Amino acid sequence: APQYAGGQIHAALTAPLEVGGRLVGAISSVTTDPDRQFTTTDLHLLSLFAQQAAIAIENARLFGETERRVAELATLTEVGQALASALRVDEVLQLVYEQTRRVMYAETMIIMFYDQDRDEILCAFSRVPEDAVPGKPFPNTGLAGYVIKNRKPVLLRRDVIEGIRDLGIEVVGVPSASFLAVPMWSGDRVLGVIILQHYDTPDVYDESHQTLLETIASQATIAIENARLYADLRTSQEYARNIIDSSLDPIIAVDRERRIVEFNRAAHETFGYEPEEILGQHVDVLYARPAKGDAIHQTAIEEGAQVREVMNRRKNGELFP
């Protein structure tokens, strides 16, 4: 301290701060009075104070850590809930970024997808547009490729360039001061990788951040797979809808309660009903003799497809075979 510069300290005492045999710090007492001499009694008192101070410091640390863990668990729960409601991949990736920012530095997040069939890494989301643009391919020889190939996270708290070289990896792009990357798993397949970096400050990430990001990556993987399945389902539904609507024959589908759930364009032209007014209605409205329609339905359930000629009723009441 400035007040002790110039050799004005005439005596000093130091006692360790220990908790359970573990050194957590030290406490010192100094004097600038040349007539003041510390005694063994002073050292004993300082040691007693150091014991109490160490316990208080450790309790404060544990309390702060507990509060942080509780906050992290709450955030992870909210992350899972938010991701579960996302139905598009781009929406999932944006949520991953926004939710990760709540628990750690993520301003330079990059998310990459891995195409196993093509052995290709593509940028899917980036907050570093000068380095990574969505859709841009990345070399498999970089850190992202290393994480995907070895299926394990990489944490480089400082000396990132040296750490990259120690792993035998090619330095790609602008080196950062802190680096954290975790894989995204889907069964026995790596879906991609989430990368966090800080370009100026070392020791931004530690093992607790790695554990958190791995949990978020696990949740994100499930959400991405669900979003992809949903997109595939929508595509299949649209494909089926196009086939049904392009049919020249009336196509009508009903559920187990015999309520209409499908009514194509040809059915509209034949019966005169608009889809929005007939969907959800009981199919009996289309039969001239509803009892006959019920019998056909029951037989179809018990025996399979039925081919019969029945009298039908149009919206205007006209009957036709």
VOFILUM-780639 format. One line per field, with one value per residue (C-alpha): residue number from 0; residue in three letters; x, y, z. Coordinates in nm, 3 decimals, decimal comma. Example, Ala and Ser with C-alpha at 12.3 -4.5 7.8 and 13.67 -1.06 7.14 Angstrom:
<sites>
pos: [0 1] $
code: [Ala Ser] $
east: [1,230 1,367] $
north: [-0,450 -0,106] $
up: [0,780 0,714] $
</sites>
This chain:
<sites>
pos: [0 1 2 3 4 5 6 7 8 9 10 11 12 13 14 15 16 17 18 19 20 21 22 23 24 25 26 27 28 29 30 31 32 33 34 35 36 37 38 39 40 41 42 43 44 45 46 47 48 49 50 51 52 53 54 55 56 57 58 59 60 61 62 63 64 65 66 67 68 69 70 71 72 73 74 75 76 77 78 79 80 81 82 83 84 85 86 87 88 89 90 91 92 93 94 95 96 97 98 99 100 101 102 103 104 105 106 107 108 109 110 111 112 113 114 115 116 117 118 119 120 121 122 123 124 125 126 127 128 129 130 131 132 133 134 135 136 137 138 139 140 141 142 143 144 145 146 147 148 149 150 151 152 153 154 155 156 157 158 159 160 161 162 163 164 165 166 167 168 169 170 171 172 173 174 175 176 177 178 179 180 181 182 183 184 185 186 187 188 189 190 191 192 193 194 195 196 197 198 199 200 201 202 203 204 205 206 207 208 209 210 211 212 213 214 215 216 217 218 219 220 221 222 223 224 225 226 227 228 229 230 231 232 233 234 235 236 237 238 239 240 241 242 243 244 245 246 247 248 249 250 251 252 253 254 255 256 257 258 259 260 261 262 263 264 265 266 267 268 269 270 271 272 273 274 275 276 277 278 279 280 281 282 283 284 285 286 287 288 289 290 291 292 293 294 295 296 297 298 299 300 301 302 303 304 305 306 307 308 309 310 311 312 313 314 315 316 317 318 319 320] $
code: [Ala Pro Gln Tyr Ala Gly Gly Gln Ile His Ala Ala Leu Thr Ala Pro Leu Glu Val Gly Gly Arg Leu Val Gly Ala Ile Ser Ser Val Thr Thr Asp Pro Asp Arg Gln Phe Thr Thr Thr Asp Leu His Leu Leu Ser Leu Phe Ala Gln Gln Ala Ala Ile Ala Ile Glu Asn Ala Arg Leu Phe Gly Glu Thr Glu Arg Arg Val Ala Glu Leu Ala Thr Leu Thr Glu Val Gly Gln Ala Leu Ala Ser Ala Leu Arg Val Asp Glu Val Leu Gln Leu Val Tyr Glu Gln Thr Arg Arg Val Met Tyr Ala Glu Thr Met Ile Ile Met Phe Tyr Asp Gln Asp Arg Asp Glu Ile Leu Cys Ala Phe Ser Arg Val Pro Glu Asp Ala Val Pro Gly Lys Pro Phe Pro Asn Thr Gly Leu Ala Gly Tyr Val Ile Lys Asn Arg Lys Pro Val Leu Leu Arg Arg Asp Val Ile Glu Gly Ile Arg Asp Leu Gly Ile Glu Val Val Gly Val Pro Ser Ala Ser Phe Leu Ala Val Pro Met Trp Ser Gly Asp Arg Val Leu Gly Val Ile Ile Leu Gln His Tyr Asp Thr Pro Asp Val Tyr Asp Glu Ser His Gln Thr Leu Leu Glu Thr Ile Ala Ser Gln Ala Thr Ile Ala Ile Glu Asn Ala Arg Leu Tyr Ala Asp Leu Arg Thr Ser Gln Glu Tyr Ala Arg Asn Ile Ile Asp Ser Ser Leu Asp Pro Ile Ile Ala Val Asp Arg Glu Arg Arg Ile Val Glu Phe Asn Arg Ala Ala His Glu Thr Phe Gly Tyr Glu Pro Glu Glu Ile Leu Gly Gln His Val Asp Val Leu Tyr Ala Arg Pro Ala Lys Gly Asp Ala Ile His Gln Thr Ala Ile Glu Glu Gly Ala Gln Val Arg Glu Val Met Asn Arg Arg Lys Asn Gly Glu Leu Phe Pro] $
east: [0,000 0,126 0,135 0,390 0,620 0,972 1,043 0,822 0,698 0,882 0,699 0,453 0,246 0,090 -0,146 -0,288 -0,659 -0,733 -1,054 -1,038 -0,665 -0,704 -0,532 -0,775 -0,567 -0,369 -0,418 -0,145 -0,099 0,177 0,300 0,500 0,569 0,934 0,851 0,579 0,688 0,458 0,456 0,354 0,030 -0,038 0,035 -0,199 -0,479 -0,425 -0,435 -0,762 -0,908 -0,778 -0,961 -1,290 -1,232 -1,153 -1,478 -1,675 -1,510 -1,578 -1,940 -1,985 -1,828 -2,051 -2,358 -2,272 -2,208 -2,539 -2,724 -2,553 -2,642 -3,004 -3,018 -2,855 -3,100 -3,391 -3,250 -3,198 -3,559 -3,675 -3,441 -3,596 -3,947 -3,869 -3,697 -3,977 -4,223 -4,008 -4,123 -3,863 -3,488 -3,401 -3,627 -3,449 -3,106 -3,212 -3,350 -3,026 -2,834 -3,073 -3,098 -2,724 -2,653 -2,841 -2,582 -2,255 -2,088 -2,226 -2,202 -1,986 -2,178 -2,150 -2,360 -2,254 -2,431 -2,251 -2,365 -2,235 -2,316 -2,113 -1,863 -1,932 -1,954 -2,188 -2,249 -2,614 -2,612 -2,356 -2,314 -1,976 -2,082 -1,732 -1,608 -1,910 -2,213 -2,504 -2,462 -2,086 -1,883 -1,605 -1,293 -1,296 -0,941 -1,035 -1,161 -1,519 -1,399 -1,197 -1,501 -1,717 -1,455 -1,364 -1,715 -1,595 -1,589 -1,289 -1,224 -0,930 -0,928 -0,622 -0,330 -0,579 -0,333 -0,095 -0,384 -0,500 -0,152 -0,118 -0,431 -0,273 -0,540 -0,510 -0,568 -0,872 -0,997 -0,915 -0,777 -0,969 -0,852 -1,105 -1,271 -1,542 -1,703 -1,938 -2,089 -2,461 -2,556 -2,847 -2,835 -2,495 -2,461 -2,309 -2,556 -2,318 -2,127 -2,190 -1,892 -1,839 -1,542 -1,414 -1,161 -1,009 -1,033 -0,888 -1,050 -1,403 -1,512 -1,443 -1,558 -1,892 -1,965 -1,872 -2,119 -2,392 -2,331 -2,333 -2,676 -2,804 -2,659 -2,845 -3,172 -3,101 -3,035 -3,375 -3,545 -3,363 -3,455 -3,817 -3,823 -3,682 -3,940 -4,213 -4,085 -4,078 -4,432 -4,553 -4,389 -4,551 -4,888 -4,860 -4,756 -5,052 -5,281 -5,168 -5,231 -5,573 -5,676 -5,557 -5,771 -6,067 -6,267 -6,428 -6,216 -6,380 -6,215 -6,381 -6,258 -6,383 -6,682 -6,758 -6,689 -6,542 -6,170 -6,083 -6,287 -6,105 -6,179 -6,367 -6,587 -6,662 -6,762 -6,974 -7,157 -7,153 -7,008 -6,710 -6,442 -6,469 -6,844 -6,832 -6,513 -6,606 -6,964 -7,107 -7,081 -7,451 -7,531 -7,393 -7,609 -7,965 -8,017 -7,786 -7,852 -7,708 -7,395 -7,354 -7,373 -7,108 -6,882 -6,914 -6,851 -6,544 -6,401 -6,462 -6,376 -6,175 -6,249 -6,605 -6,726 -7,098 -7,335 -7,536 -7,756 -7,593 -7,732 -7,592 -7,601 -7,906 -8,089 -8,051 -8,000 -7,757 -7,596] $
north: [0,000 0,358 0,443 0,166 0,261 0,361 0,091 0,235 -0,106 -0,197 -0,518 -0,756 -1,059 -1,305 -1,596 -1,840 -1,860 -2,233 -2,432 -2,807 -2,808 -2,614 -2,279 -2,011 -1,700 -1,512 -1,220 -0,978 -0,708 -0,449 -0,154 0,153 0,239 0,160 0,122 -0,139 -0,499 -0,794 -1,077 -1,442 -1,332 -1,104 -1,393 -1,620 -1,360 -1,307 -1,684 -1,712 -1,429 -1,593 -1,915 -1,732 -1,518 -1,824 -1,990 -1,673 -1,635 -2,000 -1,972 -1,662 -1,840 -2,144 -1,924 -1,734 -2,059 -2,203 -1,892 -1,914 -2,283 -2,216 -1,936 -2,159 -2,444 -2,203 -2,070 -2,421 -2,505 -2,195 -2,276 -2,623 -2,482 -2,217 -2,462 -2,717 -2,465 -2,375 -2,528 -2,389 -2,454 -2,085 -2,007 -2,275 -2,133 -1,780 -1,906 -2,094 -1,770 -1,559 -1,809 -1,883 -1,511 -1,523 -1,750 -1,671 -1,448 -1,548 -1,236 -1,416 -1,744 -1,962 -2,275 -2,518 -2,821 -3,132 -3,320 -3,670 -3,798 -3,520 -3,487 -3,114 -2,847 -2,556 -2,242 -2,237 -1,936 -1,665 -1,351 -1,296 -1,206 -1,113 -1,464 -1,687 -1,641 -1,889 -2,139 -2,088 -2,413 -2,452 -2,668 -2,996 -2,928 -2,648 -2,658 -2,725 -3,028 -3,146 -3,129 -3,316 -3,579 -3,651 -3,596 -3,405 -3,041 -2,810 -2,548 -2,311 -2,060 -1,871 -1,909 -2,022 -2,037 -2,252 -2,472 -2,517 -2,620 -2,859 -3,035 -3,061 -2,839 -2,586 -2,226 -2,103 -1,746 -1,479 -1,632 -1,552 -1,502 -1,751 -2,041 -2,296 -2,545 -2,838 -3,095 -3,142 -3,510 -3,691 -4,058 -4,184 -3,904 -3,558 -3,299 -3,005 -2,782 -2,468 -2,231 -1,941 -1,706 -1,389 -1,211 -0,983 -1,140 -1,472 -1,693 -1,591 -1,957 -2,233 -2,590 -2,474 -2,288 -2,598 -2,808 -2,550 -2,524 -2,904 -2,910 -2,635 -2,819 -3,135 -2,944 -2,766 -3,095 -3,233 -2,908 -2,901 -3,263 -3,193 -2,883 -3,083 -3,358 -3,095 -2,942 -3,288 -3,353 -3,022 -3,104 -3,448 -3,299 -3,038 -3,309 -3,527 -3,224 -3,145 -3,505 -3,512 -3,176 -3,264 -3,580 -3,566 -3,794 -3,677 -3,773 -3,756 -3,880 -3,919 -3,993 -4,269 -4,055 -4,022 -3,652 -3,518 -3,438 -3,430 -3,282 -3,224 -2,988 -3,252 -3,324 -2,952 -2,940 -3,254 -3,178 -2,798 -2,751 -2,527 -2,709 -2,465 -2,531 -2,911 -3,003 -3,127 -3,206 -3,557 -3,744 -3,834 -3,495 -3,633 -3,947 -3,964 -4,248 -4,191 -4,543 -4,688 -4,478 -4,596 -4,959 -4,903 -4,736 -5,022 -5,285 -5,096 -5,091 -5,464 -5,599 -5,330 -5,132 -5,126 -5,060 -4,990 -4,761 -4,533 -4,232 -3,907 -3,563 -3,236 -2,913 -2,797 -3,121 -3,285 -3,662 -3,846 -4,193] $
up: [0,000 -0,063 0,307 0,362 0,077 0,150 0,408 0,686 0,809 1,131 1,223 1,065 1,157 0,909 0,975 0,721 0,641 0,639 0,609 0,659 0,604 0,279 0,241 0,119 0,189 0,451 0,686 0,792 1,052 1,021 1,221 1,128 1,493 1,565 1,935 1,872 1,890 1,816 2,067 2,059 2,221 1,923 1,688 1,885 1,872 1,497 1,443 1,634 1,429 1,110 1,196 1,238 0,931 0,718 0,825 0,751 0,410 0,324 0,436 0,224 -0,071 -0,026 0,014 -0,303 -0,487 -0,367 -0,481 -0,817 -0,853 -0,766 -1,021 -1,284 -1,221 -1,248 -1,574 -1,713 -1,631 -1,815 -2,104 -2,135 -2,128 -2,387 -2,621 -2,588 -2,733 -3,036 -3,365 -3,607 -3,609 -3,645 -3,349 -3,142 -3,223 -3,132 -2,800 -2,728 -2,773 -2,565 -2,279 -2,267 -2,229 -1,899 -1,735 -1,913 -2,170 -2,511 -2,723 -2,979 -2,996 -3,305 -3,361 -3,632 -3,776 -3,893 -4,204 -4,141 -4,491 -4,653 -4,367 -4,378 -4,106 -4,176 -3,975 -3,859 -3,624 -3,561 -3,354 -3,525 -3,880 -3,992 -3,911 -3,959 -4,181 -4,161 -4,442 -4,463 -4,454 -4,198 -4,228 -4,035 -3,923 -3,681 -3,323 -3,434 -3,630 -3,330 -3,099 -3,351 -3,433 -3,069 -2,935 -2,633 -2,520 -2,538 -2,269 -2,317 -2,033 -2,156 -2,399 -2,663 -2,953 -2,751 -2,639 -2,997 -3,107 -2,813 -2,941 -3,285 -3,438 -3,717 -3,605 -3,801 -3,789 -3,533 -3,209 -2,892 -2,534 -2,390 -2,569 -2,489 -2,727 -2,656 -2,894 -2,954 -2,942 -3,104 -3,008 -3,122 -3,376 -3,333 -3,454 -3,426 -3,187 -2,979 -2,954 -2,713 -2,721 -2,564 -2,781 -2,516 -2,170 -2,050 -1,784 -1,888 -1,887 -1,637 -1,570 -1,429 -1,754 -1,949 -1,748 -1,799 -2,172 -2,206 -2,040 -2,268 -2,570 -2,467 -2,443 -2,772 -2,951 -2,852 -2,956 -3,292 -3,366 -3,273 -3,493 -3,783 -3,732 -3,719 -4,043 -4,206 -4,082 -4,222 -4,555 -4,560 -4,470 -4,745 -4,992 -4,892 -4,907 -5,262 -5,369 -5,208 -5,347 -5,697 -5,705 -5,945 -5,714 -5,390 -5,088 -4,745 -4,424 -4,085 -3,733 -3,503 -3,407 -3,781 -3,785 -4,107 -4,086 -4,460 -4,745 -5,072 -5,360 -5,560 -5,257 -5,231 -5,596 -5,560 -5,236 -5,242 -4,893 -4,822 -4,617 -4,327 -4,288 -4,320 -4,131 -3,783 -3,888 -3,860 -4,189 -4,172 -4,328 -4,656 -4,664 -4,790 -4,540 -4,235 -4,099 -4,418 -4,376 -4,016 -4,125 -4,392 -4,135 -3,886 -4,152 -4,275 -3,922 -3,873 -4,218 -4,396 -4,711 -4,840 -5,194 -5,205 -5,387 -5,162 -5,205 -5,102 -5,021 -5,148 -4,947 -5,144 -5,054 -5,395 -5,378 -5,603 -5,615] $
</sites>
